[in-house]
Amino acid sequence: MTGHHPHDHNDHEHQHPGHGDRHHDHDHPEHDHGSELSEVDLRVRALESLLVEKGYVEPAALDALIEAYETRIGPHNGVQVVVRAWTDPAFREWLLADASAAIASLGYTGRQGEHMVAVENTPQTHNMVVCTLCSCYPWSVLGLPPVWYKSAPYRSRVVIDPRGVLREFGHELPGEVEICVWDSTAEVRYLVLPMRPAGTEHWTTGQLETLVTRDSMIGTGFPRHPEQLTGGAP
Ligand code: FE
């Protein structure tokens, strides 16, 4: 269920081992320039300084963009989508049929969220999301990707051994549960719709929201157990 896909976007961190011999060593973590900043950080800072200096960007606009992704746009958006699907059967059907439109109806649109697909976990099937080539991720509903999502080991291993990767995240799935791995692309971003935990039938929307984790929407985790939060049903 994975496949290669065109990557014509510019949001990712491909390794470019051969793009200039002056930088032939930039994949190595050991730097000798005495800075605490990574090479990527340094390059970003240099670029930002240059763009600001030349008048191409407003520092305030950059700050606003970064702040949006740190505060306004994040997994809490995805949480709203999941809880709505758990509590509104018509919305759930819409989400599974046309996730882009269903999610946009809640106001979560924009960069990296234009073409969304929701994949639903069931007792028989568990879904996991990866970008094998870089770091495509549904920003509009999950915010910025966690570091491990962008790491080479996750990207390569989740395809080969999703069950083992899940185990490393602390979750053991019964052998009869099939795992589907979805490879995100520049065109399509996936959101996992986790299963609503049993025993939450009478929970309010606000209570349900506390159960949904970011990782449960990537498929490397599950919703919290109701007992974990309340010591019992409310
Ligand atoms: Fe990517």
Boltz pocket constraint, residues with backbone or C-beta under 6 A from the ligand:
constraints:
  - pocket:
      binder: B
      contacts: [[A, 7], [A, 12], [A, 131], [A, 133], [A, 134], [A, 135], [A, 136], [A, 137], [A, 184], [A, 185], [A, 186]]
      max_distance: 6.0
